[in-house]
Amino acid sequence: GAGVSQTPSNKVTEKGKYVELRCDPISGHTALYWYRQSLGQGPEFLIYFQGTGAADDSGLPNDRFFAVRPEGSVSTLKIQRTERGDSAVYLCASSSSGSGWETQYFGPGTRLLVL
Amino acid sequence: AQSVAQPEDQVNVAEGNPLTVKCTYSVSGNPYLFWYVQYPNRGLQFLLKYITGDNLVKGSYGFEAEFNKSQTSFHLKKPSALVSDSALYFCAVRDSWGKFQFGAGTQVVVTP
């Protein structure tokens, strides 16, 4: 079956601009996670959704970052007034509520470059 | 707060030799432990997990990991490494509320 997909695969923007990154989880997966991965580092937790609600958003670095999942499926990570330090690969992962609920499956990521 | 440590930035091994990638963790409550692998320009791929039960867990591509509660470790192992195993390996711990913490990663280099 289809895995987690993320669009766009690459995004180049200018400092101060607004960007949206999209994640399509595996069909039927109720949990959805966003991570940020900088070069040479492990994924850094940003936010975790269970259904439509954010169960834990403690990893969002500041109020320029926001994420939504209005229908409990697709999620959008929104970054306002982008800064060069936001440049990273943004990863999305999903997991099911049934068997294997504890395992995340990752998308390929969106590589964001802020000039 | 939970944490994961991968003490080695890089592990070098000759093809055919055993491979070990170290991981230690800290978490409140029972640990849910994972190993993921990342190939260049690709997303993370699930290798194996420990939730409960046998301390030796077998996963994909011939990898296994041993959960050691007293040492709070979850080292990844493979009896005979392949050149194609060269990649970046991440250990992760999940807490009871669903939040994951990843280690910084260990680059594995397998030479022919």
Interface residues (C-beta under 8 A of the other chain):
Chain A: V4 A31 Y33 Y35 G40 Q41 G42 P43 E44 F45 Y48 Q50 A55 D56 S58 L91 A93 E102 T103 Q104 Y105 F106 G107 P108 G109
Chain B: V4 Y32 F34 Y36 R42 G43 L44 Q45 F46 K49 I51 F90 R94 W97 G98 K99 F100 Q101 F102 G103 A104 G105
